[in-house]
Amino acid sequence: MEFKITASSGQARLGVLGTARGTVNTPAFMPVGTQATVKAMSPEELREIGAEIILSNTYHLFLRPGHETIQRLGGIHKFMNWPGPVLTDSGGFQVFSLSDLRKITEDGVEFKSHLDGSMHYLDPALAIEIQHALGADILMAFDECTPYPSPREYAEKSLALTTKWAQKCKEAHERISPEGGARPALFGPALFAIVQGGMYRDLRERSTEEITAIGFDGYAVGGLSVGEPKELMYEIINYMGPMLPAEKPRYLMGIGDLADMLEAVEAGFDMFDCVMPTRNARNGTLFTSRGRVSIKRTEYKDDPSPLDPECGCYTCRNYSRGYLRHLYLAREILSMRLNTIHNLHFYMEFFRQMREAIKKDSFKEFRQKCTDMTTTTQ
Amino acid sequence: MEFKITASSGQARLGVLGTARGTVNTPAFMPVGTQATVKAMSPEELREIGAEIILSNTYHLFLRPGHETIQRLGGIHKFMNWPGPVLTDSGGFQVFSLSDLRKITEDGVEFKSHLDGSMHYLDPALAIEIQHALGADILMAFDECTPYPSPREYAEKSLALTTKWAQKCKEAHERISPEGGARPALFGPALFAIVQGGMYRDLRERSTEEITAIGFDGYAVGGLSVGEPKELMYEIINYMGPMLPAEKPRYLMGIGDLADMLEAVEAGFDMFDCVMPTRNARNGTLFTSRGRVSIKRTEYKDDPSPLDPECGCYTCRNYSRGYLRHLYLAREILSMRLNTIHNLHFYMEFFRQMREAIKKDSFKEFRQKCTDMTTTTQ
């Protein structure tokens, strides 16, 4: 993997991430394809809205259909007919948020599947093996996502475990990688590690020091947007951005609110993922240049205009608000399709505009202009 | 509307139906778009699989969003972004099958909405007004669908009511039609009427005589596949085909089993509609050249081959059985999309082959060859 910064505006960076399966322009938003499909979308539609990379979930694919099945079927790209780059998370977050009855030891986690209650075990080496079996382009190290609130003592122990596991992940990755780890290929699969440390600045610093000392292809910040106040999250985003190595991609995990991403790009983050555009779409909440719109509102019943007159997506080119409202109220599958296309197109366009603003060194001005869009709800 | 028979094979007919919005080759299958969307499909996908006409439901659109809303939004074609021909049923069947508490009088039916329990009223004139407001290309007369079993006396009264209502529908249609009814435009909206009569041959004959005496652009057979034994249905299909006027389209309503449609095409029917391909798709039952397949079966878990190696649809060109099984078990929206594309493509291809066989005057041979496909279930 190759990463180059090509421009900046304040701390905001414009970059290009080169992978074996194509180039990703950063700041980049990764649509979430939890179960090897971005809900309601075809791969062609993802291409059309401008997605360059998607995220998929190790935990979900490990449980169903199983990574070995996906490997036998030619890897995740062939499996889901998406030829572009795929980043897989490590499963850490889901083990801690979705499964019951988890038992953490120094070595790994035993947990109960949220699907059928069956018992499973994940550890750093296995998480990496699974991601290699899936054929991901960017792998994430297995971490413990520190809950909020956590006492300092717990956060400290937790970050130590994450460091230990990151080391094991790197060893497993080098063992499995085609190049044997001696000198990873320029475009071989990349491994990113995750900084934890809860809400404690000095622990975040310690985690960063330990993780960067091991050395990875990119660095992520985990354990945010877990219930903490927004001010605290912004404070951490702002000191974490510059704290991470400048020459590597910086990935802020799971945060996809427009205003939050503006804050994070301004702090120097490059990569984002979130279910917000896709989940909101299915729930009838749509992002527009004039703010959020709830499509079920009565005022749209006879409205012949497109959802967002300034939008050029398939949905806005071909369908009225009246039809979108009808489909939503009738719980039609096409409702979820058209809404998802629009929301993801909106996100992709938002990122394109962010990149344009960084290129023109006018990121602050761009952010100012977004105020209406990010705060209005109709 | 224009209808020409261009070839035949036994009683099976090859025809061309000309409408203002395009040509329909018959025998034709009409995908069902109940709520102004063929479930899980985009209009472009309908085009790609070769659909030339779709059916939509007056009852459903009357209740939600309301025909006046659709009219204000430019009519059903603009509303749903489908520029091709649309046939709307009259609502008769749904009033009798979906709603509670219906009260039938000589004039019309009062019924309770299946959506919210609100009371509504439909009569022949209103059913036609609604279909004109929707902007349908082919309208259906409002009938009473005789239940099974019905004593002869009930069926007799019911067919008399259907005749009376058909007359009223024609009057309403001529009043509303742009040409004022004096001389309907060649490509103006067409009105079909429905033959009832229960399971009684002489009543079916009487209904046919009465309905054809009024005179319509096409004739449909209703009140079949309502619980009667298959032998009885086949018997009725076989005498009803030749009984209907030869120079007009013959439409067998709501019957979409492959073997049943072969029987009906051989008896001289031209048009069909059924939710079977779309509903089965969503339930994971797929039609293939080797018979029906239940995609959830364990044997497909690691199967890299396409669902049907002989199929050229988008799904079979791009996805494995293993992936389709995974999507189905994960209840993903893409499962319903890919399965629906396949099943509808299969139906369209089946009809294309039927038309080819009629053209070559080899319909019986074609039907013979279909035995495996129509009887095998995997």
Interface residues (C-beta under 8 A of the other chain):
Chain A: Q35 A36 T37 K39 A40 M41 S42 R64 P65 T69 R72 L73 G74 F79 M80 N81 K301 D302 P304 N318 Y319 S320 G322 Y323 R325 H326 L327 L329 A330 E332 I333 L334 M336 R337
Chain B: Q35 A36 T37 K39 A40 M41 S42 R64 P65 T69 R72 L73 G74 F79 M80 N81 K301 D302 P304 N318 Y319 S320 G322 Y323 R325 H326 L327 L329 A330 E332 I333 L334 M336 R337
